[in-house]
Amino acid sequence: MDRLVQEAVLVHQGLDIKFKRTKQQIDKTSFALRNSIDDQHKKIHLRPIRDYTNKLVGRSVTFKLFDLTSNDDDEQVTLVQCQSELGNS
């Protein structure tokens, strides 16, 4: 997963966006993705984030996404909660 976080890039509205990892993992099934945003109207929709997450964890892993961004935040925070434990690769 570390290698994919370093290499994987999400393209949104013609911009290359790379998420940064905030912690190694919240637990063995969850982690957070964060990216900077100028304003709330420039938030990335969940579908591209879902595609990006599929690259990180693999298509065989079932997961849910939760937008944890507050209205006055300059960072978009998405919690990824997987239904199975993530490997340490």
C-alpha positions as CSV (number, residue, x, y, z in Angstrom):
1,M,0.0,0.0,0.0
2,D,2.9,2.4,0.8
3,R,4.1,2.2,-2.8
4,L,0.6,2.9,-4.2
5,V,0.2,5.9,-2.0
6,Q,3.4,7.3,-3.3
7,E,2.7,6.6,-7.0
8,A,-1.1,6.8,-7.4
9,V,-2.5,10.0,-8.8
10,L,-6.1,11.0,-9.1
11,V,-7.0,13.3,-12.0
12,H,-9.8,15.7,-11.1
13,Q,-11.0,18.5,-13.5
14,G,-7.7,18.3,-15.3
15,L,-5.6,18.5,-12.2
16,D,-3.3,15.7,-10.9
17,I,-4.1,15.2,-7.2
18,K,-2.1,13.1,-4.9
19,F,-3.5,12.2,-1.4
20,K,-1.2,12.2,1.6
21,R,-1.5,9.7,4.3
22,T,-2.2,11.1,7.7
23,K,-1.4,8.0,9.8
24,Q,-0.1,4.6,8.9
25,Q,-3.6,3.2,9.6
26,I,-6.4,4.1,12.0
27,D,-6.8,0.4,12.7
28,K,-6.5,-2.7,10.6
29,T,-9.5,-1.9,8.5
30,S,-9.6,1.9,8.2
31,F,-7.5,4.8,7.0
32,A,-8.1,8.4,6.1
33,L,-7.3,10.3,2.8
34,R,-6.8,14.1,2.9
35,N,-6.3,16.6,0.2
36,S,-6.2,20.4,0.2
37,I,-9.2,22.3,-1.2
38,D,-9.6,26.1,-1.9
39,D,-13.3,26.1,-1.1
40,Q,-16.1,23.6,-0.6
41,H,-17.2,23.8,-4.2
42,K,-13.9,22.2,-5.3
43,K,-14.3,19.1,-3.2
44,I,-13.6,15.8,-5.1
45,H,-16.8,13.7,-5.6
46,L,-16.8,10.3,-3.9
47,R,-16.7,8.4,-7.2
48,P,-13.1,9.4,-8.2
49,I,-12.1,8.8,-4.6
50,R,-13.7,5.3,-4.8
51,D,-11.7,4.6,-8.0
52,Y,-8.5,5.8,-6.3
53,T,-9.2,3.6,-3.2
54,N,-9.8,0.6,-5.4
55,K,-6.2,1.1,-6.7
56,L,-5.0,1.2,-3.1
57,V,-6.7,-1.7,-1.6
58,G,-7.7,-3.8,-4.6
59,R,-11.0,-4.5,-6.2
60,S,-11.7,-7.6,-4.1
61,V,-11.8,-5.5,-0.8
62,T,-15.2,-4.2,0.1
63,F,-15.2,-0.7,1.7
64,K,-17.3,2.3,2.5
65,L,-16.3,6.0,2.2
66,F,-17.3,8.7,4.7
67,D,-16.8,12.4,4.0
68,L,-15.5,13.9,7.3
69,T,-14.9,17.4,5.9
70,S,-16.4,20.2,7.9
71,N,-17.8,23.3,6.1
72,D,-15.0,25.6,7.1
73,D,-12.2,23.2,6.5
74,D,-9.4,23.8,3.9
75,E,-8.8,20.0,3.7
76,Q,-11.1,17.3,2.4
77,V,-11.0,14.3,4.7
78,T,-12.4,10.9,3.6
79,L,-12.5,8.0,5.9
80,V,-12.1,4.6,4.2
81,Q,-13.5,1.7,6.2
82,C,-12.8,-1.7,4.8
83,Q,-14.8,-4.9,5.7
84,S,-11.6,-6.9,5.9
85,E,-8.1,-6.3,7.4
86,L,-5.6,-4.6,5.2
87,G,-2.3,-6.2,4.5
88,N,1.0,-4.5,5.3
89,S,2.4,-4.5,1.7
